[in-house]
Structure formats: structure tokens, C-alpha cells
């Protein structure tokens, strides 16, 4: 494993962490929208 491989590996790990946090944020936004929609429909 040479130096370039190590650098590439760490870049991939950081990219994966970023996409995980993005996915979590998206999921939270979707859940909030669904809950808000349910309250809005129940209030009709």
C-alpha cells in the first residue's frame, strides 16, 4: 500500500461520513414534513 492509496482511502472515508450526515439530515427533514402533514390533515 503506497502513499497514494492511503490518501485515497482517507478521502473516501471522509466522503462517506459526509454522505451519511447528509442522508441523516434528509431523513429528519422528511420525517418533520410527514408529521406536519399528518397534523395538518388531522386538523382539517
C-alpha positions as CSV (number, residue, x, y, z in Angstrom):
1,X,0.0,0.0,0.0
2,X,1.8,3.1,-1.1
3,X,1.2,6.7,-0.1
4,X,-1.4,7.5,-2.8
5,X,-3.5,4.5,-1.8
6,X,-3.6,5.8,1.8
7,X,-4.6,9.3,0.8
8,X,-7.3,7.9,-1.5
9,X,-8.6,5.7,1.3
10,X,-8.9,8.6,3.8
11,X,-10.6,10.8,1.2
12,X,-13.2,8.1,0.6
13,X,-13.8,7.7,4.4
14,X,-14.4,11.4,4.7
15,X,-16.7,11.5,1.7
16,X,-18.6,8.6,3.2
17,X,-19.0,10.4,6.5
18,X,-20.3,13.5,4.7
19,X,-22.9,11.5,2.7
20,X,-24.0,9.7,5.9
21,X,-24.7,13.0,7.6
22,X,-26.4,14.4,4.5
23,X,-28.7,11.3,4.5
24,X,-29.5,11.8,8.2
25,X,-30.4,15.4,7.6
26,X,-32.6,14.5,4.6
27,X,-34.3,11.8,6.7
28,X,-35.0,14.2,9.5
29,X,-36.5,16.8,7.1
30,X,-38.7,14.1,5.5
31,X,-39.9,12.9,8.9
32,X,-40.7,16.5,10.0
33,X,-42.7,17.1,6.8
34,X,-44.7,13.9,7.2
35,X,-45.5,14.7,10.9
36,X,-46.5,18.2,9.9
37,X,-48.7,16.9,7.1
38,X,-50.4,14.4,9.5
39,X,-51.1,17.2,12.0
40,X,-52.4,19.5,9.2
41,X,-54.7,16.7,7.8
42,X,-55.9,15.8,11.3
43,X,-56.7,19.5,11.9
44,X,-58.9,19.8,8.9
